[in-house]
């Protein structure tokens, strides 16, 4: 027993001495005067906590744009000591993220145009930054013919490296960088026989996503004859900059932050990240932290929702300042049929393009009956008995191993073909694959019917028929079964995903260093590939979001029916598709646009009871005052917090947000400060909104669902909004035009800050038909401070 205790203590001591990567957030303004710059301060801070030994504490990156601080290799003790130092806001362990692995423009109504950039040429100055596995610059998707000079505002670079020259960039591919310090610190030196220490894409994922976002038009693109036509990105006139942050071992947050830091500083207007690492508190989520700073620089950040569907609460990248994109289907398919010996015919999908399968019936066997392994039904390597599958079509259940790899297992065991049957986890969703033997994938119901046929026949047979490309498939779009779903478990009040977009069977450019399946045994090489995932739906959504794309939950593809869920065949819900399927043709006429700014998100974080250091780590050492109102519904109803600020200077603050109060719930509001009075008006109320009264009342209130209804808060600038004097009297609350139609309850609030300055807020939903279409701010409340004040917290 004593020996075991000694061994356990020794193991624990050794683990405590092991180094891991930590992200250190610093308060930039707290730098002591004796340091010449922040880099010197960071280095001194690191040396001060280093416990010595081998290897010593080592800095990986210094950050200055998306966060203030650095990443370093630290022991647990060093990280703890660092967290206690003056000027240190947070010390967070690194996270490893994973990838969320040419008919799209036509399906979205963009045929015959330059996407969202029609004849005017608009968009040529937009640079789309893609953080992924790099780029294959030789692809025709990066041809710069017809593009003007690189925008003068662009500050990026084309980094040379292994098998990648700086001359690889041009007027289309304007930048390429790679970030591998975090990866190699965690995983050891990379195997340069398998991946390139440069921006070159050895995987294909990064080339596919970047060309999907902004690839140039390429005629006669296809994969083995499938999906033939013109392939182009959603913004073919935009520029592309790639930041290689993902490697064979994953995507490490220290590298991701370095990539985001460079991308924002270089001048990217859009960032696309098709990667994720589950959900984490916003103050510890590196992607959320980097995206917050990008948002402050007016850089749109779009991230994939994840491929963990159809289960609930499976989302990644849920911060409200990120556009979280799920995946839907196109109206294009690649049918391949299974014709059984009993005359029944079942439809599946396939991208098989090899030797034609036999046209005569072939013996059929279920893998679960052709193996001595308990997992034989999954066609895992080494589980099939050659004598039982030789010359037969094998039915394999989907799951655990890669879909195409199962075909390798069948082929190596002597099988003649494969039927890949979905299980309950995948339902009826079909994803086409470039199989190496005659094969087709079928839905769960079809798979069950085929297996039932096998069980009922002594000599079952089947024929596989690959039918090519089919378009105008209905219904479409469907929510992809693999697309991760809500609710958002970090902040359930915020609906995620935001939108869905085409992410199933997408044709785009590919690397020359990997086959279409990505498997080492696949020696085929292609210029374009068809793959699926929220990774594919994310980049075009990034571009559309940057150009005022609107989304519509009623999108039906002309069929007049709601969006369906491919996993169940039933109607999808907002937890599946968010605000709906993107409709880029409406982006140029968005009508009323609701805009959120940094202060709104900071107020949101205040409502979540974030500490000053947590907020400062996200917002990079900004300070905020303490006066706010937080709303909640009971019991446990969804809501969105709405914040009232008290600025230190006189002026108007416009407060965006919305409050949903459902039947059976109640709205309850509490003021952190002193509340004077609440007034509410029912929907449909007409009023000139002019009042003069002395307000006094309670410090909290409750409104039930019937009286408060659905409060969608929007409005306009009210320049003569009135003031509250020191006695609490409200006077001269008048808008420019009157009367306004109150479409939802009007809520009027007034109060006194702890330091004496007074404020008032007016909230209302105005009839948007009275508003100019050019209105581009989300204004629904006005506060005027009459002196004093304490800043915002």
MARKOLTI-453506 format. One line per 8 residues: number of its first residue (from 0); their letters; for each residue y, x, z of C-alpha. Coordinates in steps of 0.5 Angstrom, whole numbers. Last residue first. Layout:
NUM) a) Y:X:Z; ...
This chain:
792) xxxxxxxx) 97:-40:-32; 104:-41:-35; 111:-39:-33; 114:-40:-26; 119:-45:-27; 127:-45:-26; 130:-50:-30; 130:-57:-34
784) xxxxxxxx) 124:-56:-37; 122:-60:-43; 115:-63:-45; 113:-66:-51; 107:-69:-53; 103:-71:-59; 104:-65:-64; 99:-62:-68
776) xxxxxxxx) 103:-59:-73; 102:-59:-81; 106:-65:-83; 107:-64:-91; 104:-71:-92; 110:-74:-89; 109:-79:-83; 110:-87:-83
768) xxxxxxxx) 103:-88:-85; 100:-83:-79; 102:-89:-75; 103:-85:-68; 98:-84:-63; 102:-83:-56; 104:-78:-51; 110:-77:-47
760) xxxxxxxx) 111:-71:-42; 116:-70:-37; 118:-64:-33; 122:-62:-27; 123:-55:-24; 122:-54:-17; 118:-48:-15; 112:-52:-14
752) xxxxxxxx) 113:-56:-21; 115:-63:-21; 112:-69:-24; 113:-74:-30; 107:-77:-34; 107:-82:-40; 101:-85:-43; 101:-89:-49
744) xxxxxxxx) 95:-92:-51; 92:-92:-58; 95:-95:-64; 102:-95:-62; 107:-97:-68; 113:-93:-68; 120:-97:-67; 124:-93:-68
736) xxxxxxxx) 125:-86:-72; 128:-80:-69; 125:-81:-62; 128:-83:-56; 127:-81:-49; 134:-82:-46; 133:-81:-39; 128:-79:-34
728) xxxxxxxx) 130:-79:-26; 126:-74:-22; 131:-72:-17; 132:-65:-21; 133:-68:-27; 128:-70:-32; 130:-69:-40; 130:-73:-46
720) xxxxxxxx) 126:-72:-53; 131:-72:-57; 128:-67:-62; 121:-71:-62; 117:-67:-66; 111:-72:-69; 105:-75:-66; 97:-74:-65
712) xxxxxxxx) 93:-76:-59; 87:-80:-60; 86:-84:-54; 80:-89:-55; 81:-94:-50; 85:-93:-43; 85:-100:-41; 78:-102:-42
704) xxxxxxxx) 75:-95:-41; 77:-95:-34; 84:-92:-32; 84:-88:-25; 90:-84:-22; 92:-78:-18; 98:-75:-14; 101:-82:-13
696) xxxxxxxx) 108:-85:-15; 115:-84:-16; 119:-84:-23; 126:-86:-23; 128:-90:-30; 131:-89:-36; 127:-91:-42; 127:-91:-50
688) xxxxxxxx) 120:-91:-53; 122:-96:-59; 116:-100:-57; 110:-104:-61; 104:-104:-57; 97:-104:-62; 93:-100:-57; 95:-102:-49
680) xxxxxxxx) 100:-98:-46; 100:-94:-40; 105:-91:-35; 103:-86:-30; 108:-84:-24; 110:-78:-20; 105:-72:-20; 106:-66:-16
672) xxxxxxxx) 102:-59:-17; 95:-59:-20; 95:-66:-23; 89:-70:-23; 86:-75:-28; 81:-80:-28; 78:-83:-34; 73:-88:-33
664) xxxxxxxx) 66:-89:-36; 62:-95:-38; 65:-96:-44; 67:-89:-47; 73:-85:-46; 75:-80:-51; 81:-76:-50; 84:-72:-55
656) xxxxxxxx) 88:-65:-56; 94:-62:-58; 101:-61:-53; 107:-59:-56; 112:-55:-52; 119:-56:-52; 125:-52:-49; 128:-49:-43
648) xxxxxxxx) 125:-43:-41; 119:-41:-36; 115:-46:-39; 111:-52:-35; 105:-54:-39; 101:-60:-39; 94:-59:-41; 89:-64:-44
640) xxxxxxxx) 81:-63:-43; 76:-66:-47; 71:-72:-45; 64:-73:-45; 62:-78:-39; 58:-75:-33; 60:-81:-29; 65:-81:-29
632) xxxxxxxx) 70:-78:-34; 75:-72:-33; 82:-70:-34; 85:-64:-32; 93:-63:-31; 97:-57:-31; 102:-52:-27; 99:-45:-26
624) xxxxxxxx) 103:-41:-31; 100:-36:-36; 99:-28:-36; 97:-24:-42; 93:-18:-41; 88:-19:-48; 87:-26:-49; 80:-26:-48
616) xxxxxxxx) 80:-21:-42; 86:-24:-39; 83:-31:-39; 77:-28:-35; 82:-24:-31; 86:-30:-29; 80:-34:-27; 77:-39:-31
608) xxxxxxxx) 77:-46:-28; 75:-49:-35; 82:-53:-35; 85:-46:-35; 81:-44:-41; 83:-50:-45; 90:-48:-43; 89:-42:-46
600) xxxxxxxx) 86:-45:-52; 93:-49:-53; 97:-43:-52; 93:-40:-57; 95:-45:-62; 92:-51:-65; 93:-55:-71; 92:-62:-73
592) xxxxxxxx) 93:-63:-81; 96:-70:-83; 94:-71:-91; 89:-66:-93; 91:-66:-101; 89:-59:-103; 82:-59:-99; 80:-66:-102
584) xxxxxxxx) 76:-62:-107; 73:-58:-101; 69:-63:-98; 65:-60:-93; 59:-65:-90; 61:-68:-83; 65:-67:-77; 59:-64:-73
576) xxxxxxxx) 53:-65:-77; 47:-65:-72; 50:-67:-66; 54:-72:-70; 48:-75:-71; 43:-75:-77; 40:-82:-80; 32:-81:-80
568) xxxxxxxx) 28:-77:-85; 25:-74:-78; 26:-66:-80; 31:-67:-86; 36:-71:-82; 40:-76:-86; 47:-76:-88; 49:-84:-88
560) xxxxxxxx) 48:-88:-94; 53:-90:-100; 49:-86:-105; 55:-82:-108; 53:-75:-104; 54:-79:-98; 60:-76:-94; 62:-81:-88
552) xxxxxxxx) 63:-75:-83; 68:-72:-88; 71:-65:-87; 77:-62:-89; 79:-55:-92; 85:-52:-91; 85:-46:-95; 82:-42:-89
544) xxxxxxxx) 77:-47:-87; 74:-47:-95; 73:-39:-94; 70:-39:-88; 66:-45:-90; 63:-41:-96; 61:-36:-91; 57:-40:-86
536) xxxxxxxx) 52:-44:-91; 48:-38:-93; 47:-35:-86; 46:-43:-83; 39:-41:-87; 36:-41:-94; 34:-36:-99; 34:-35:-107
528) xxxxxxxx) 35:-28:-110; 39:-25:-115; 39:-18:-118; 31:-18:-117; 26:-12:-115; 19:-14:-114; 15:-9:-109; 14:-14:-104
520) xxxxxxxx) 9:-10:-99; 15:-8:-95; 17:-16:-94; 24:-18:-96; 21:-24:-99; 26:-23:-105; 24:-15:-106; 28:-10:-102
512) xxxxxxxx) 32:-4:-104; 36:-7:-110; 40:-11:-106; 41:-19:-108; 47:-23:-111; 46:-31:-109; 42:-37:-110; 42:-42:-104
504) xxxxxxxx) 35:-45:-103; 38:-49:-97; 45:-47:-94; 50:-52:-97; 55:-54:-92; 55:-57:-85; 61:-58:-80; 64:-57:-73
496) xxxxxxxx) 57:-55:-70; 59:-57:-65; 63:-62:-61; 67:-60:-55; 66:-64:-49; 59:-61:-48; 63:-54:-46; 57:-48:-46
488) xxxxxxxx) 52:-53:-47; 54:-55:-54; 50:-61:-56; 48:-60:-61; 44:-57:-66; 41:-51:-70; 40:-52:-77; 32:-51:-78
480) xxxxxxxx) 31:-58:-80; 37:-58:-85; 41:-64:-85; 40:-68:-91; 45:-67:-97; 43:-71:-101; 38:-77:-102; 37:-76:-108
472) xxxxxxxx) 36:-70:-112; 41:-69:-118; 37:-63:-120; 30:-60:-121; 28:-53:-123; 21:-51:-124; 15:-55:-124; 9:-51:-121
464) xxxxxxxx) 3:-54:-121; -3:-53:-116; -10:-56:-117; -14:-58:-111; -22:-59:-109; -25:-62:-103; -33:-61:-103; -36:-64:-97
456) xxxxxxxx) -30:-69:-97; -27:-72:-91; -24:-66:-87; -21:-64:-93; -18:-70:-95; -15:-71:-87; -12:-64:-88; -9:-66:-95
448) xxxxxxxx) -6:-72:-91; -3:-68:-85; 0:-63:-90; 3:-69:-94; 6:-72:-87; 8:-65:-85; 12:-63:-91; 9:-59:-96
440) xxxxxxxx) 10:-51:-99; 7:-49:-105; 3:-43:-107; 0:-39:-113; 0:-32:-111; 6:-27:-109; 11:-33:-107; 18:-33:-108
432) xxxxxxxx) 19:-39:-103; 22:-46:-103; 24:-49:-96; 22:-56:-95; 24:-60:-89; 19:-66:-88; 18:-64:-80; 19:-57:-79
424) xxxxxxxx) 17:-57:-71; 12:-62:-73; 8:-58:-77; 9:-56:-84; 4:-54:-89; 3:-48:-93; -2:-49:-99; -4:-43:-102
416) xxxxxxxx) -8:-40:-108; -14:-36:-110; -16:-33:-104; -19:-26:-103; -18:-24:-96; -12:-20:-99; -9:-26:-102; -9:-31:-96
408) xxxxxxxx) -6:-25:-92; -1:-24:-97; 0:-32:-98; 1:-32:-90; 7:-27:-91; 11:-31:-95; 12:-36:-89; 13:-31:-84
400) xxxxxxxx) 9:-31:-78; 10:-35:-72; 9:-42:-76; 7:-46:-82; 0:-48:-82; -4:-45:-88; -8:-49:-93; -13:-44:-97
392) xxxxxxxx) -14:-45:-105; -21:-42:-106; -23:-36:-110; -26:-33:-103; -24:-37:-97; -30:-37:-93; -33:-30:-95; -26:-27:-94
384) xxxxxxxx) -26:-30:-86; -19:-30:-85; -16:-28:-78; -14:-21:-80; -6:-22:-81; -4:-29:-79; -6:-35:-83; -3:-40:-78
376) xxxxxxxx) -10:-44:-78; -13:-38:-76; -10:-38:-69; -16:-39:-65; -19:-34:-69; -26:-34:-72; -23:-36:-79; -24:-41:-85
368) xxxxxxxx) -24:-48:-81; -17:-47:-79; -15:-44:-85; -17:-51:-89; -21:-50:-95; -20:-52:-102; -24:-51:-108; -20:-50:-115
360) xxxxxxxx) -19:-56:-120; -18:-54:-127; -11:-52:-129; -12:-45:-126; -5:-42:-123; 0:-39:-128; 0:-32:-127; 7:-30:-123
352) xxxxxxxx) 13:-34:-122; 12:-38:-115; 19:-41:-113; 15:-46:-109; 17:-53:-107; 12:-59:-105; 10:-66:-108; 3:-69:-106
344) xxxxxxxx) -1:-72:-111; -8:-76:-110; -13:-76:-115; -19:-75:-110; -20:-68:-112; -13:-67:-110; -6:-65:-114; -2:-61:-110
336) xxxxxxxx) 5:-61:-114; 11:-56:-114; 18:-58:-114; 24:-53:-114; 30:-57:-112; 37:-58:-113; 42:-64:-110; 43:-59:-104
328) xxxxxxxx) 41:-59:-97; 45:-58:-91; 46:-52:-86; 50:-52:-80; 57:-48:-79; 61:-47:-73; 68:-46:-74; 71:-41:-68
320) xxxxxxxx) 77:-43:-64; 72:-48:-60; 67:-43:-58; 60:-45:-60; 57:-39:-63; 50:-40:-62; 47:-47:-62; 40:-49:-60
312) xxxxxxxx) 42:-55:-55; 37:-60:-58; 31:-58:-62; 31:-59:-70; 33:-53:-70; 33:-46:-68; 37:-43:-75; 43:-41:-72
304) xxxxxxxx) 50:-44:-72; 53:-39:-77; 60:-37:-76; 67:-38:-79; 73:-34:-76; 80:-36:-79; 85:-30:-78; 92:-33:-76
296) xxxxxxxx) 93:-27:-72; 92:-31:-65; 85:-33:-69; 83:-26:-70; 84:-25:-62; 80:-31:-60; 75:-29:-65; 73:-22:-62
288) xxxxxxxx) 72:-25:-55; 68:-31:-58; 64:-26:-62; 63:-21:-56; 61:-27:-51; 62:-25:-44; 69:-29:-43; 66:-35:-47
280) xxxxxxxx) 60:-36:-43; 54:-35:-47; 50:-39:-52; 45:-35:-56; 45:-29:-60; 48:-30:-67; 49:-28:-74; 52:-30:-80
272) xxxxxxxx) 59:-27:-79; 65:-29:-84; 72:-27:-82; 78:-29:-86; 85:-27:-87; 83:-19:-87; 88:-15:-86; 85:-8:-84
264) xxxxxxxx) 87:-9:-77; 83:-16:-77; 77:-12:-80; 77:-6:-76; 77:-10:-69; 72:-14:-72; 67:-9:-74; 68:-5:-68
256) xxxxxxxx) 67:-12:-64; 60:-12:-68; 58:-5:-67; 59:-6:-59; 56:-13:-60; 49:-10:-63; 47:-13:-69; 39:-12:-70
248) xxxxxxxx) 34:-7:-70; 34:-6:-78; 41:-6:-78; 47:-10:-77; 54:-8:-77; 56:-7:-84; 63:-9:-85; 64:-11:-92
240) xxxxxxxx) 71:-13:-95; 71:-18:-101; 77:-20:-105; 79:-27:-107; 78:-30:-114; 71:-32:-114; 73:-37:-108; 66:-41:-107
232) xxxxxxxx) 62:-35:-110; 59:-35:-117; 53:-36:-120; 53:-39:-127; 46:-42:-129; 39:-41:-128; 36:-44:-121; 29:-41:-123
224) xxxxxxxx) 28:-37:-128; 25:-31:-124; 31:-32:-120; 37:-34:-124; 44:-31:-126; 45:-33:-134; 53:-32:-133; 56:-28:-127
216) xxxxxxxx) 62:-31:-123; 65:-26:-118; 63:-27:-111; 67:-29:-106; 63:-33:-100; 56:-33:-103; 57:-26:-106; 59:-24:-99
208) xxxxxxxx) 53:-28:-96; 48:-25:-101; 50:-18:-101; 50:-18:-93; 43:-21:-93; 40:-16:-98; 36:-11:-93; 38:-4:-95
200) xxxxxxxx) 45:-6:-96; 50:0:-97; 55:1:-92; 53:8:-90; 47:11:-85; 42:8:-90; 36:5:-88; 28:6:-89
192) xxxxxxxx) 28:13:-90; 34:14:-86; 30:12:-80; 35:11:-75; 36:15:-69; 35:12:-62; 35:4:-61; 41:3:-56
184) xxxxxxxx) 45:9:-58; 43:8:-65; 45:1:-65; 52:2:-61; 54:8:-66; 52:4:-72; 59:1:-75; 59:1:-83
176) xxxxxxxx) 66:0:-87; 67:-2:-94; 73:-5:-97; 77:-8:-103; 70:-10:-107; 74:-14:-112; 79:-9:-114; 74:-4:-114
168) xxxxxxxx) 70:0:-108; 64:4:-110; 69:10:-111; 68:11:-104; 61:14:-105; 55:10:-102; 48:13:-102; 49:16:-95
160) xxxxxxxx) 56:15:-93; 63:14:-96; 68:9:-93; 72:5:-97; 78:3:-93; 82:-2:-91; 90:-3:-90; 91:-9:-95
152) xxxxxxxx) 98:-11:-95; 100:-9:-102; 94:-13:-105; 89:-10:-109; 92:-10:-116; 90:-16:-121; 83:-19:-122; 81:-21:-129
144) xxxxxxxx) 75:-16:-129; 73:-14:-122; 66:-14:-122; 63:-15:-115; 58:-21:-117; 55:-16:-122; 52:-12:-117; 53:-5:-117
136) xxxxxxxx) 56:-5:-110; 50:-7:-106; 53:-9:-99; 53:-8:-92; 48:-12:-87; 53:-17:-84; 60:-17:-82; 64:-20:-88
128) xxxxxxxx) 71:-20:-89; 74:-24:-94; 81:-22:-97; 86:-27:-99; 91:-24:-104; 87:-27:-110; 87:-34:-107; 92:-37:-112
120) xxxxxxxx) 91:-36:-119; 95:-42:-121; 89:-44:-125; 85:-47:-120; 84:-43:-113; 79:-48:-109; 73:-46:-114; 76:-43:-120
112) xxxxxxxx) 75:-49:-124; 70:-53:-129; 65:-55:-123; 68:-55:-116; 65:-62:-114; 61:-59:-108; 55:-60:-112; 58:-56:-118
104) xxxxxxxx) 60:-50:-113; 53:-50:-110; 49:-50:-116; 48:-43:-116; 37:-31:-84; 41:-33:-78; 42:-25:-77; 40:-23:-70
96) xxxxxxxx) 45:-21:-64; 44:-16:-59; 49:-17:-53; 52:-11:-49; 53:-11:-42; 60:-14:-39; 65:-10:-35; 71:-14:-34
88) xxxxxxxx) 79:-14:-33; 79:-6:-31; 87:-4:-29; 85:-2:-22; 78:0:-22; 72:-4:-19; 69:-6:-25; 68:2:-27
80) xxxxxxxx) 64:3:-20; 59:-3:-22; 58:0:-29; 57:7:-26; 52:4:-21; 48:0:-27; 48:7:-31; 53:7:-37
72) xxxxxxxx) 53:8:-44; 60:6:-47; 65:1:-50; 72:1:-50; 78:-3:-48; 84:-7:-50; 80:-13:-55; 81:-16:-62
64) xxxxxxxx) 86:-10:-64; 85:-4:-59; 78:-2:-59; 75:5:-57; 68:6:-59; 62:9:-56; 64:13:-50; 59:17:-47
56) xxxxxxxx) 57:17:-39; 52:24:-39; 45:24:-41; 43:28:-37; 46:28:-30; 53:26:-28; 55:21:-24; 61:19:-29
48) xxxxxxxx) 66:14:-25; 72:18:-26; 70:21:-33; 70:14:-36; 77:12:-33; 79:19:-36; 77:17:-43; 80:10:-42
40) xxxxxxxx) 87:13:-40; 87:18:-46; 85:13:-51; 91:9:-48; 96:14:-49; 100:19:-46; 97:18:-39; 101:20:-33
32) xxxxxxxx) 105:13:-33; 99:9:-31; 96:4:-36; 96:-3:-33; 100:-6:-39; 93:-5:-43; 89:-9:-38; 82:-6:-40
24) xxxxxxxx) 76:-10:-42; 70:-5:-41; 64:-7:-46; 57:-4:-43; 52:0:-47; 46:2:-43; 44:8:-39; 38:9:-35
16) xxxxxxxx) 39:11:-27; 38:5:-24; 31:4:-28; 29:11:-25; 31:9:-18; 27:2:-19; 21:6:-22; 21:11:-16
8) xxxxxxxx) 22:5:-11; 16:2:-14; 12:8:-14; 13:9:-7; 11:2:-5; 5:3:-9; 3:9:-5; 5:6:2
0) x) 0:0:0
